[in-house]
Amino acid sequence: MDDYLDNIVKLDKDLVNKYSDKMIIDDNLTRQLVSFQANKNRTFHKWFKYKEGFSADLVKYFFQKYNIKGSPVLDPFAGIGTTLFVSSELGLQSVGIELLPSSVEIIKARKSILFNLTNEDIIVLKNWKDDKPWLQSEGQKELVFFRITNGAYPEKTKDKIEKYLYCLDNIKNETVRNILFFALMSVLEVISYTRKDGQYLRWDYRSGRQVGAIPFNKGEIIDFDIAINDKLNEIINDYYLIHNGNLFQTNYSDINILNGSCLNIMPELKESQYKVIMTSPPYCNRYDYTRTYALELGLLELSQVDLNNLRQTMLSCTVENKEKDLLKINKKWFAPLEIANNNLLLNSIIGYLENQKKKKLLNNNGIVRMVKGYFLELACVIYESYRVLQNGGYMFMVNDNVRYAGVSISVDLILSDIANKVGFNVENILILPIGKGNSSQQMGEHGRDELRKCIYVWRK
Ligand SMILES: C[S@@+](CC[C@H](N)C(=O)[O-])C[C@H]1O[C@@H](n2cnc3c(N)ncnc32)[C@H](O)[C@@H]1O
């Protein structure tokens, strides 16, 4: 086993040496900026808490730092559209690809607030908020539950959601209906017994569903009427700030959102079209978006089968992901797959993990398949990104390194080396500072055991 580990350490060092002059600790990259945290108080960006998102200011920081002026901008893992909306604000057209239907729905609602909502619609929203028509509703629309969401709401709240949905169906104005639906989607977590926790939904003890030895208390479970009222107030106030307060003083540029897997959609995009790609794929950390966002997906009436299929279509980052037949999607991916398969560090990590699996030392056997699938699939995304970028175009990718079975996986170096072999020039691997360091330092001083969080800067 030591041989495996020694070899991994050696190959890792080789890659560090190869890219050492590119690996810079950037003190501007705080955890707040790189995560959703910095959006928490931001007009327009705070409405739906998407923990996996990055902040609007991060996109601005990069576009400024690298003097990004032209468009279109592409984000193949668009999430709730941070890259797209910041681009739009800066006058740049953008295209996003996103697989999770709930995230696509959020982007569409945000778009319609930006582009379609009128002052008359705002009056309708205000009346809805004040009149609370669901309280008088005679009918209700049955909510969809999955095995993993059964019993997610207090009975009274479930009843109100079903009445709210019934009333929504009677609204003719599509913009208003979509925004009211979005408001509901944005409060599901706070009115439920659950908390989003990356790999799964965590259940409050009051649900009666005890998971784990120590009962979990999520704190206040917000009353439905209050939650909806507050969310609509937030949206309406921001609407005034954006439009009448002329907050951003800009003409927003077009946003086009494509719903599906970037593995299927990117090969359809024309080559050399995009000026810049700014993205953050799921990390290789076992986070399961289809579980975390199961309440929202239930609201969209997905079936259990839809949910399972969705999980398999996502970029492999959970132990349940099966191997995808990538060459069946695109024969041209022979090239990136070969590049990834020949990556010495990746190979030695997979070899080590396979060995651990044989010895029954992995806490889940699916880890090997996940790690391998993660890099092979991303190699294809990187290949497509290179193809669709214009010459001179930048690609920025936010990602974290991970650790399994005691071995740290330098996701930053492996992906950057794959990108380099696909044709990109690796301009920088910008590392988030750890501890208290406050001046730009080279990589050598970075804590050895700390998993690096980075933003890769690649250029075609
Ligand atoms: C880290 S999040 C991106 C968050 C985004 N930067 C934001 O600020 O909202 C990764 C996103 O990739 C999406 N995703 C996962 N697999 C995908 C695939 N095969 N194609 C497109 N999107 C995918 C997930 O649903 C998730 O929204």
PDBQT file of the ligand as one rigid body, heavy atoms in Angstrom, charges set to zero:
ROOT
HETATM    1  C1  LIG A 501     -21.774  23.995  -8.384  1.00  0.00    +0.000 C 
HETATM    2  S1  LIG A 501     -23.349  24.090  -9.141  1.00  0.00    +0.000 S 
HETATM    3  C2  LIG A 501     -23.254  25.542 -10.120  1.00  0.00    +0.000 C 
HETATM    4  C3  LIG A 501     -23.763  26.746  -9.386  1.00  0.00    +0.000 C 
HETATM    5  C4  LIG A 501     -23.704  28.027 -10.205  1.00  0.00    +0.000 C 
HETATM    6  N1  LIG A 501     -22.339  28.457 -10.416  1.00  0.00    +0.000 N 
HETATM    7  C5  LIG A 501     -24.480  29.126  -9.499  1.00  0.00    +0.000 C 
HETATM    8  O1  LIG A 501     -23.876  30.082  -9.010  1.00  0.00    +0.000 OA
HETATM    9  O2  LIG A 501     -25.702  28.983  -9.389  1.00  0.00    +0.000 OA
HETATM   10  C6  LIG A 501     -23.261  22.803 -10.329  1.00  0.00    +0.000 C 
HETATM   11  C7  LIG A 501     -24.517  22.671 -11.177  1.00  0.00    +0.000 C 
HETATM   12  O3  LIG A 501     -24.306  21.692 -12.190  1.00  0.00    +0.000 OA
HETATM   13  C8  LIG A 501     -25.548  21.064 -12.457  1.00  0.00    +0.000 C 
HETATM   14  N2  LIG A 501     -25.272  19.826 -13.214  1.00  0.00    +0.000 N 
HETATM   15  C9  LIG A 501     -24.858  18.626 -12.757  1.00  0.00    +0.000 A 
HETATM   16  N3  LIG A 501     -24.678  17.763 -13.770  1.00  0.00    +0.000 NA
HETATM   17  C10 LIG A 501     -24.975  18.450 -14.909  1.00  0.00    +0.000 A 
HETATM   18  C11 LIG A 501     -24.938  18.113 -16.285  1.00  0.00    +0.000 A 
HETATM   19  N4  LIG A 501     -24.587  16.891 -16.698  1.00  0.00    +0.000 N 
HETATM   20  N5  LIG A 501     -25.269  19.069 -17.181  1.00  0.00    +0.000 NA
HETATM   21  C12 LIG A 501     -25.627  20.306 -16.783  1.00  0.00    +0.000 A 
HETATM   22  N6  LIG A 501     -25.690  20.683 -15.481  1.00  0.00    +0.000 NA
HETATM   23  C13 LIG A 501     -25.354  19.764 -14.555  1.00  0.00    +0.000 A 
HETATM   24  C14 LIG A 501     -26.138  20.886 -11.081  1.00  0.00    +0.000 C 
HETATM   25  O4  LIG A 501     -27.528  20.698 -11.142  1.00  0.00    +0.000 OA
HETATM   26  C15 LIG A 501     -25.738  22.194 -10.404  1.00  0.00    +0.000 C 
HETATM   27  O5  LIG A 501     -26.759  23.145 -10.514  1.00  0.00    +0.000 OA
ENDROOT
TORSDOF 0
